């Protein structure tokens, strides 16, 4: 999966925006102002394609045990974030999309009822 495919997929999620809130290197995707995905453009350009995604802590442990290319989130809360090292070639595009969905859903679940209603989520 290339960066444009990931970008397009993230932006297809309802109420998602992209930006550079930290620096001009870290592309961040947010749903209603809450982060669900981060990508270092510099590392991607250096051939080290990776994405940070939020995950349920128990699910994170399972993912890390099952996949060598999923590790605790780089510069993130190790309990709630994973880094997917896409350049290692272990993860399929469909699985990456599934993990993007999970990250988005985790962030939405933590929102107020008003914001979940805005997204048509109960």
C-alpha positions in Angstrom: 0.0 0.0 0.0 1.5 3.4 -1.0 1.1 6.6 0.9 -1.6 8.0 -1.5 -3.7 4.9 -1.0 -3.5 5.2 2.7 -4.2 9.0 2.5 -7.2 8.4 0.3 -8.5 5.7 2.6 -8.1 7.7 5.7 -9.8 10.7 4.1 -12.7 8.6 3.0 -13.7 8.1 6.7 -16.5 10.4 7.8 -15.5 13.8 9.2 -11.8 13.1 8.7 -9.2 15.9 8.2 -5.5 15.9 7.6 -2.8 18.3 8.7 0.6 18.9 10.2 0.0 20.0 13.8 3.4 19.0 15.1 5.8 19.7 12.2 6.0 19.6 8.4 7.1 16.0 8.5 4.3 14.3 10.5 1.0 13.9 8.5 -1.8 13.5 11.0 -5.4 12.3 10.3 -8.1 13.3 12.7 -11.8 12.6 13.1 -13.6 15.6 14.7 -10.2 16.8 15.9 -9.0 13.6 17.5 -6.0 11.8 16.0 -6.3 8.3 14.6 -3.3 8.0 12.3 0.1 9.5 12.0 2.7 9.1 9.2 6.3 10.4 9.0 6.7 11.6 5.4 10.5 11.8 5.8 10.7 8.2 6.9 8.3 7.2 4.1 10.5 9.0 1.5 13.6 7.2 2.9 11.9 3.8 2.2 10.8 3.2 5.8 7.0 3.3 5.2 5.2 3.2 8.6 2.0 4.4 10.1 1.0 4.9 13.8 -2.6 3.7 14.6 -4.6 3.5 17.8 -5.7 0.1 19.1 -7.5 -1.5 22.0 -4.7 -2.5 24.4 -5.6 -6.2 24.5 -5.8 -6.2 20.7 -2.5 -4.4 20.5 -0.8 -7.2 22.4 -2.3 -9.8 20.1 -1.2 -7.9 17.0 2.4 -7.5 18.3 2.6 -11.2 19.1 1.3 -12.3 15.7 3.1 -9.8 13.4 6.8 -8.9 13.5 6.1 -5.6 11.7 3.6 -4.3 14.3 5.4 -2.9 17.3 4.6 -0.5 20.2 3.8 3.0 18.9 7.0 5.0 18.1 6.9 8.3 20.2 3.3 7.4 21.3 1.6 5.7 24.3 2.8 2.1 24.0 -0.4 0.9 25.6 -2.8 2.5 23.0 -0.7 3.0 19.8 1.0 0.6 17.4 3.4 1.4 14.6 2.9 -0.7 11.5 6.2 -1.0 9.6 4.6 -1.3 6.1 7.9 -1.4 4.3 8.7 -4.8 5.8 6.0 -6.3 3.4 4.3 -8.5 6.0 1.0 -6.7 6.1 -1.6 -6.8 3.3 -3.4 -3.7 2.1 -6.7 -5.1 3.3 -5.3 -5.8 6.7 -3.8 -2.3 6.9 -7.3 -0.9 6.0 -8.8 -3.1 8.8 -6.4 -1.6 11.3 -7.1 1.9 10.1 -10.8 1.2 10.6 -10.1 -0.1 14.1 -8.1 3.0 15.0 -10.8 5.3 13.7 -13.5 3.3 15.5 -11.5 3.4 18.8 -11.3 7.2 18.6 -15.0 7.5 17.8 -16.0 5.2 20.7 -14.2 7.6 23.1 -16.1 10.6 21.9 -19.2 12.3 23.5 -22.6 11.0 22.5 -23.2 14.3 20.7 -20.1 13.7 18.4 -21.0 10.0 17.9 -24.5 11.1 16.9 -22.9 13.5 14.4 -21.1 10.6 12.9 -24.2 8.4 13.1 -22.5 6.0 15.5 -24.2 4.7 18.7 
